[in-house]
Each structure stands twice: as C-alpha cells, then as structure tokens.
Amino acid sequence: MTRVLGELGEDKLLAQVFLRLNRNSRVVIGAGDDCAVVKFRGAKDWLLLKTDCVVEEVHFTKETNARAVGWKAMMRALSDFAAMSGIPEFAIITLAVAGKKKASWVGELYRGLNRAAARFDVAIVGGETSETTGPTVIVVSVAGFVERRRCILRSGGKANDDLFVTGELGGSIRGRHLRFVARIDEARWLTANFNVHAMIDLSDGLGTDLPRLARSSKFGFSIDQRALPLSRGCSIRQAISDGEDYELLFAVSPRERKRLQTRWQKKFPELPLTRIGRLNQRSKIKNQKLKSGYVHFRQRR
C-alpha cells in the first residue's frame, strides 16, 4: 500500500528519493548534506551548490513584510553554506506568484533579496518568474566554493566529541526567523582555527537537526537541557522544537574545549557559544529521546 507523505515524513521520503538520483564521477557529496559538493574541472577548490525555498503560509504569512521575506529566502540558503564552511558567490531566484499580487510587493521582495545577498557579496545573476494560482513560492539557488580541507560535513563526528551551539535558541514565532544573519563569518573563523569534525545549521530546530547530525556521524548523543541557551522568554521545549534558529551546531574534540571557548569570546564577544552535550557511542543511539523540531509532511494533530 502506498503511504501518503504525511505518514512517511520528510526524512524517510528523501531517503527513498536519494537512492534513485543519478550521479557522476565529479560528485563528492550528493543529496543529503546541507549543500552538494562537486568537483569542477581544473579547480583546486570544491564547488558548493544549494537550493532552498520559502512558501507562503508555511515560511511566512500574507501579512509578512515583503522585504523581510526576501531577506529570509536568501539567508536560508546562505545558512546552509555556513554549515559547510563555504563561501557563496552567485544566486539565481525563481519566483512563482499570483497575477493579482501587487508589483510593489515584488519590488520589496527583491530589495530584501538584494540586501541579504550584498551582506556576503553574493551576485544575483538571473532566475525565472512564473504565474501561479496557489501560494507565492520563492526559490533561491546558490553556487560558491569551499577549500577541500575546510569542507565540513554532517558525517564527521567522533565518539565523545563536544557539541557546541552558537547564539540562542527558540523564539522564531516572535519574528527571529525573519531577521537572522547566516553564520558564514563564524563558520569560516572556526574552520581556519579549529578542527571541526561535523556541523549543521539549525533550520528545523535542535530536536530535528541534532539527531540528523548524530545519525550521519553514526553516533548517539546526550545533551544537558538545562545548558541550552534560551532566547528571552522561551522555554526549553521551545528551544528544542520551535525551529528556524539558523544557528550552527558543531562537533569538536573535548581537547579543544577550553581554547575554543576562550578564543571565541575574544573574537565574537556579542555572540554566545554554548557546550550543550556530546556524541556517544553508537550502541547508545537507541536511547536518544528528544522532542522533535519542525518536519515537513508530518501529520499534525
């Protein structure tokens, strides 16, 4: 019997799809990480590719400021570059919008897209526009690069690695998801100064993205929920399950802990860095219980 998407869930759906995708000899990392990593003929660095979308009434409402929608749409894709320690360079925008939408709304949308792109010197070089009778959809596709030695995957975590998270968690419903800045500068600093084993951006929430990193690294995890850095007015549950934090979660050797914390505080005095737990041996993975963050196609009750 064929299952509907709401019963299957996002991760299981993608796992099935990924098995059928065509690859060639230039693919380093295909679907399944924050960005695709491919070899480009004659280049010493690796090419990073990412596409992401925001959908009306899923990622923003009809009342959301169009400029804020554009900012979010661009920064979401750039946040995935941060997770790989990549440098974004070019973006293409695909917009599906109803004919009754005001032209001024689209103009404001592109102002937001441009402003976010300019923050990291990304050039918007084209795209596609289509009319739709459904909700507005903005797709942002980004290309850039990463040095081979600085490319960080979800799958590199090691036993007993410390787990660190940048910034604060929770509160997306209060508008934080419209104002965030991708942690590209922080990720680049990390990989220039420390041996980061694994990293992911918290787009779907700690409760969803931490298990993804742990599974990719073939480990379990333990966290101290009391140590979670909470946004003002947020509960532990919200910090775990709200989603759309767009902070970095990464794994490093516990031998690096003290040096990392000291140097981070000097480099980024306004941005907290918090050790929230560690990766465990694979045999303990069945014992992991964590409230889930946001998952597409999950049936709501």
N, C-alpha and C positions, 0 to 999 in steps of 0.2 A: 504494500500500500504506500502510495506517495504521500509524504508528510508535507504539510504547509510550512511556510517559512517561520511562522510564529511558534510552531512546535520545535523546529530544528534549531533556531538561534543562529546568530551571526557567525560565530567561530566554527561551528560544525558545517554550516553552509560553505564557508570559504575553504575549509579543509577539503571538501569534496571537489570544489571548483579547481583548486590549485593543482590537484593531481592530473588534470586534463590539459593544463596550459602548455603550449609549445615553448620550447627553449632552444637556444643555440649555444655554441661554444664561447660566446662572449659574455654570457650571463654569469656574474659572480654570485649574486644573491637575487633570486627572483621574488615572486609574491610571497608575503608572509612576514616581512620585517617592516620597519617604518618607511623605508624607501627601497626601491630596486637599485641594485648596484651592478653596473655593466662595464666592460672594458671597451674603450674607444681606440680604434686603430692609431698607433703612433703616439698615444698619450701615456705619460708616466702615472698620472692620477686616474682614479676611477670616476666614471660618470654616475651621478645620482639622478633618479627620476621619481617624481611623486605627483599624484593627482588626488585632489580632495574636493568635497562638495559641501555646500550648505543648502538646506531645503527649507522653504517657508513652512512654518508651523511644526518643524522638527528642531531646527537650529536657531530660528528667530521667528518672531510673530509679525503680523501685518503692520503692527504699530511700531516696530523697531526702526530706529533711525537708519536710513539707507547707508549713510556714511559709515556707521558702526558695523553694518552688515558686511560692507566691502572690506573693512579692516579685519574683521573676524575671518572672512573667507580666505584672505591672503595669509594671515598669520597662522591659521590652522595647518596649511601646507608647509610653511616655514618652520613650524614647531617640529614637524617630522624630520626636517633637515637637521635641526638641533639634536635630535635623538641619535643621529648617525654621525654627529660632529662634522656635518657637511657645510659647504658654502653655496648658497643658492645664487643663481645668476640671471636666469631668464624665466618668464612666466607667460602662459597662454590662458586666456579667460574664455570660457564657454558660458553663455547666458541664455537660459530658457525663461521667457517672461510673457505674460498675457498682453495682448494688444491694447487692453484698456488701462494698462499701467501708465502712469504719467512719465513723460520724458524727463522731467526734473528729478524723479526718483532714480532713474537710471544714471543720470548725471552725478547725483550724490553718491550712488553706489561706486562709481568709478573713481570718484575723489577719494573714497575710503580705500579702495584697492591700491591706487597710486601712492597714497600716503604710507600705507603699510609696506609696499614694495620699496619705496625710497628709503625706509628705515634701514634696510640692509642692501641698498644699492642694486636692487633687482630690476631688470628692464622688462616691462610688459610688451611683448613683441607681436601680439595678434590674438586670434581666437575665433569664436563662432557665436552667432546670435540666432536664436530660433523662437518662433512664437509657440505658445502652449496654452491649452485651456485649463491646465492644472496649476499647482502652486509654482512660484518662482524658484528656480534652481540655478545656483552659481557654482561652476566647476573651475577650480584653479589647478593648472598643471605646471609644475616647476622642474627645471633642469639646473644642475650645478655639478659640483665635484667634491671629492674628498681625497686626501692623500691616503695611499694604501695602508700605511702604518697607523693612521689615525681614524680609520673607519671602525665604528663601534656597533656591534650587533646586539640583539636581544639574547643571543645564544651563548655568550662567552662567560657567563657567571661561573664561579668556582665555589667549592664547598667552603662554608664558613665566611664567605665574603660579607662585609658590612653592606647594608642597604642604606643609602642616603637619599633624601628628597630636598629639592630646592623650594624656597618660598613657603607659602601657606596653602592649606587645602580646605575645600568646601566654599560654599557661597556663590556658586555660579548663577543660581536663581536670582541673586541680587545684582546681576549685571557684570560680574567679573569676567565672564566669558566673552564680553564684547570689548574689553579694554586691555587684554593681556598682550605682552610682548614676548615673542618666541625667544627661548633661552639660547640663541645661537652664540652670543658672545661668551656666555658662561661655559657652554659645551666646548668651544674652541680653547678656552683657557684650561679647562680640565684636561683635555687630551694632549695639550702642549706640556703639561707639568706633572701628570699622574698617569699611571697605568690603569685606565678604566676598563673593567672586564666586560660589562654589559650595561645597556642603557635603553630607556624607553621614555616617551613623553606621556604624561598622564592626561590623555584626551578623554578617555571613557571612565576615569576615576580609578583610585587606588585599588578598589575592590575587584576591578576587572583587569587592569593593566599589570599589577604586580603578579597575579597568577600567570599571565601571559609570559612575562619575562622569566619567571621561575620554570614554567613548562619548557620554554625554548632552551633554557640552560640545563634542563633535565635535573632540576633540584626542587625541593620543597622550600618553605620559608617560615620564619617566625617573626612577628612584629610586636612591639610594645605599643598598644593602642594609646596608652597614656602619654607617650612621647610624641604623638602626631602633632605637627604644627598647625593649629586650627586658625582659620580666618576668624576675624572678630564676629562674635555672635553665633558661631557654628558649633554643632555637637560633633562628637567622634563619629557617629553614624553618618552625618553629612560629609565629613572629611573623607570618609571611605567611599561613599556611594553617590555623591552629587554629580561627579564627572565634570569635564571641561575645565580642569585646573590648568592644563598646559604647562605644568612644571616638569622637571627632569627627575626621574627615578633611576639611580645607577648603583652598580655593584663594584666595590674595590676591596683589595686585601685589607684586613684589620691592621696590618703593619703600617698602612698609610694613614690611619685614622687621625692621629694627633697632628701630623704635619698638614694633612688636608684641612682640618678644622682651623688651624692657626693661620694658614696662608689664605684660606677662603675669607676669613673675617677681615683680613687686611685688604684683599682685593675687592670684595663686594660687601662693604660694611652695612649696606642698607638691605641686603637680601639674606634671610636666614638659610642656613644649611643644617639639616637635622638627620641624625642617625636614627632610623626607625626600626631596625631589626637586622636580620641576617639570612643568608641562604643556608639551608640544611641539607643533610644527606638525602639522596633520592629515596631511600627506604621510608622516609617520614612524609613523603608527599601526600599520602592518603589522609594524613591527619590535619591537613590545612583546611581551616574554615574561615571564610572572610565574607562579609556582606558584599554582594555584587554591586559594581558600578553600573553605568549605562551599557546596555547591549541592544543593538538593532535586532528587530524581528522577534524579540522576546515577548510572549503574550503577557499583556497587562491585566491585572485583576483589580 
